[in-house]
Amino acid sequence: MNDFWKAKNVLVTGADGFIGSWVAKGLIDAGANVFTIVRDLKRVCSLDLLNIKDHLTIIQGDIIDYALVERTINEKEIDTVYHLAAQALVQIANAGPLSTFKSNIEGTWNILEACRLHKVKRVIVASSDKAYGVQKELPYNEDSPLHGLYPYDASKACADILTRSYATSFNLNTVVTRNANTYGPADLNFSRIIPDAIVTLLENKEFVIRSDGTPERDYIYIKDVVSAYLKIGENMEDKKGQAYNFGSGIPTSVKELFATIAKVLGKDAQPKIEGKASNEIDRQFLDITKVTSTFDWKPEFTLEQGLKETVEWYQNNKERLTR
């Protein structure tokens, strides 16, 4: 491992969440001084499950509080920001869009403005493949228009455009990442299909698929996401305002995903198909040519390999999980 991150002060927003905690762990392991802003620290969060809570600095507050964000970036002399905090659940966004817009849009412009004011060297902002919305051409590439029209999708499209605007208008060194569905150990968000399906099958219960089982998504393992984030942070000097897709580039249907999880668990299980999902896109998968060619990075884990590690973690941590 190189010394790029050694002793650098890095703010990771959303570090109490699934992806953020893994990115924080990767940075801590690489020698960075990691800070995070947390509004409501849960009794058990991903920081606990990855055993890193005592290895970073937690600042109590909310990213929609600009004064707090600006003060943190200034006083902690932040060198790099990974802005991963977001309200990420589609169901919550559909039920109450205003809180999602405040967190995902206002929170992003607060981060960007404070970074501009204090000349932060690198700002990496997590958008989403959902920002692309429905496209005629698949897979999505970085030149595909942002057509996200459902509340969560629209909020990520707005954050994406704001981030690139700060690069163009204010010369802030920003990069946008558009992640496919990310999975792996220590994800406590059981509204997501992979942790939900794993734990349901471990409990020998019937798993319910809300859709008809045919929608296709792109799935990427969390360790591949972390390696991509760190690689971009280390090599973004001449990438200002660029966007990069993180994914496998391989579409997998909900039925296929469940069958793979059941196979890894050694279960002969069939899901109950409910067929009632709404406000969700039917097919999404990503072209990852740009990130692989630009950064000499590619996913190392197949879906089955990633699921094997994920399943093993949930099997070994059943007593630490709360639904």
N, C-alpha and C positions, 0 to 999 in steps of 0.2 A: 504494500500500500504506500502511495506517495504521501508527502507531508503537506499537501496543499491546504488542508483544513486545520492543521495544527495551530491551536491558540486563536483561531479566528472566532469572532463573536457573531453568531448566527441566530436570527430569529426565525423560529418555525411556528407559524400560526396553525392552530388545529392539532398541536402535538399530543393532545389528550385523545384524539380520535385514531382510527385504524391506520390510515396511510401516514398521517402526520407523525404518529409515534414511531413507526418504522423508519421514516426519514430521519427523525431525531436520533434514533438509535444508530443509524448508519453514520451520521455526523459525529456523534459522541465517540463511536468506535474509531473514527478517523482523526480524533484529537481536537475537535471543535468545542468551544464554549457555547452551549445551546441554551436559548431563552425561549419561553413561550408565554402567550397571553391566554388565560383560561377564564371563562365567565363562571361556569358552574362545575367545579371539580367533583366528579361522582365518587361514590364510595369505592368502587372498583372501576378503573378505566384501563385503556391499553397501555398506559405508562406503567401501571402496576404489573400487568401481565407480561410485559417485556423486561421488567425489573430495571427500569431506568429512571424512575421518579426522583431518586436521590442524586442523579447525575446530571440534572439540568435545573435551570432557575425558572420557577413558575411565578408569573405576575398575575395577580387576581384582577380581572377586568374584562371588558368587552371591546372587540375591534370596532364596534360602531361608535365608541367613545374616542373621537379624534385626539383630544388632548392627551389621553392615556397612551395611544399609539405613538404620537409624536414625541412624548416625553420618554417612552421606553427606547425608541430608536436613537434618540439623542443621548440619554444618560448611559445607556449600555454600549454606546459606540458601536452600533451594529454595522458589520461589514457586508453581510449577505442576508437577504430575506427569502425564505420559502413560504409563500402565502398559500396555505392549504386549508385554512379554516373555511367552512361553508355549512349551510344547512343543506344536506345532501340527499334527503329522503323525498322521493317523488310524491308519495302519499301525503306527507306533511305540506309540501309545496302546493299541492292541489287543494288541500283543505284550508290553508291559510297563507296565501301568497305574499302578503305584506311583510311578514316576519322573514320570509325567505329572501325577498328583494332587499330588505334592510341589511341582512347579514351578508348576502352574496354580492350585492352591488355597492351599497354604501361602505361596507367593510373593506371592499377592494379599493375604492377611491381614497379612503383614509390611509391605507397602507401606502399606496402609490404617492400620495401627496407628501406624507411624512418622509418617504424615501427620497423624493425629489428635493425637499427642503434641506435634508441632511446629507445629501450626496452619497447615498448607499451605493456600493460598487456593483452589486448584482441583485436583481429581483426576479425570482422565478414564481410565476403565478399559475395555479392549477385551474385550467378551464375543464372541459369535459367533451367526450365525443357527443354528448347530448346537445351541445351547442350547434351542431350541424343540422339538427332536426331531420326532416324527411328529405332525402335526396333522390334524384332520378338515377344518378350514377353511383355504383358501389364498386370497390370500397371508397370511403371518404379519403381524400387527400387534403393537405393543408390549404390548397387553393379552392376547395369547395366552399360555397357561400354558407354563412351561418344563418340557418333557417329555424333555430330553436324557438318554438312558439308556445309550448306549454310552460307553466310558471318556472319550474326548475331549469328547464332547457334555456328559456329566455334570460334568466338571471345569469347563467354561465356565459351566454353569448355576450351579454352586456359587460361582464367582468373582463372577458377576453378582449373586446374592442377597447375598453378603457385602458387596459394594460399596454396594448400596442399603440394607442394614442399617446401615452406618456413617453414612449420611445421616440415617436415621430415628432411630437410637439416640444418636448422638453429634454430630449437627448438622454433620457433615463435608460440605463442598461437593463432592459426587461426581456424576458422570454416567457412564452405561454406554452403550457403543456396541455394536451387534450388526451386524457386517459380513457382507455377502454375500461370495462368493468374489472375492478381489481379485487383479488381475493387472497386469503392466506391466514396464517395463525393470528390469534388475538383480536379477531374482528367480533365485537360484541353487538353488532347491528343485525339483529335477527330478522329484520324485515328484508334483508338481502338473502337471495336464494341459497347461496352456498353454505353459510353458517347455519341457516335455518334447516336446510335439508340434512346436513350432517348431524346436527343435534337431534332432530326429529327421528332419524333412523337409529341413532345411538340409543334413543329412548324406546325403540321398537314401536313407534307410532306411525300412523298413516300420514304421508306428506301430501299437501294440497298445492297444486299449481293453479294460480289465479287465472292465467290465460288459457288458451287452448293447447299450449305446449309447443306451438310451432315458431313463435318469435325467436329470431336469431340475434345473438350478441357476440362480441369479441371479449374474451377473458384473458387477463394477464396476471401472473403471479407477483405477489408483493415484493419479493426479493429482486425480481427483474425491474420493477418500478423504481426501487431504491437505487439500484445501480445506474439506471438511466438519469435519475434526478442528480445524483452526485457527478456523473460524467458531464452533464450539461453545465452544472454550476462551475466545474473546473475548466470549462472550455468555451465560455460564452462571450469572450471579449469582442469578437466581430460578428455576433449573432443578434445584435440589438433589434428588438421588435419582431423577431421570428416566432413562429408557432411550430410545435412538433407533436406528432401523434405518438402515443405510447400504446402498444397493443401487441397482439399476436398475429393479426392479419387473417385469422382463421375464424369464420363464423360457426357458432355452435348453437343449436336450438335448445330450448328449455328441456325438452324431453331427452335429448342427447346428453345434456349436462347432468340431469338427474340419474340417468342410466350409468354414467361414468362414476358418479359419487357412490351409487349403490354397489357397483363393481369393486371399487377400491375398498369399500367396507365389507365386501363379501356377503352382501345381502341380496336376496332374491325378492325385491320389492317393486311394486308398481304404484305410481302416484295417483291421487284422485285429481281429475281434470275438471276445474271449475268453470273456466271459459268466461270470466267476468271482468277481466282487466280492462281499464280504460285509460285514455291520455298517455299511451305508451306507443313508441315507434316499433314497427313490425320487424325491420331488419337493420342492423347496424354492424359494420365492421370496418377496420381502418387499414389504410395503406401506410406502412411504417418505413417506406423506402428513404424518406428524408432524414429521419433520425438515425437510421442504421448507416447511411452513407456519410452523413456529416460527422458523427461522433464515434464511429467505429464501435457501435454498440448493437447488440441484438439480444432478444430474449433467450435465456439459457434453459428455461423449464417448459416442457410440454404441459398441456392441461392435466394429463394423468399424473405426471411427476409432481406438479404443484399440488394437486389434490391429495396425493399420498402424504406429503409433508403436512398439509393442512389437517387432514383427518387424524393423523398421528398426534398432532398437537391437541386437538379437541378430545381425543381419547384419553390423553395424559392429564388434561386440565378440567375434567368434568366438574370437580368439586369447586372450582373457582368461577364457574359460569353462572350468571343470573339471567333469567329470561324476563 
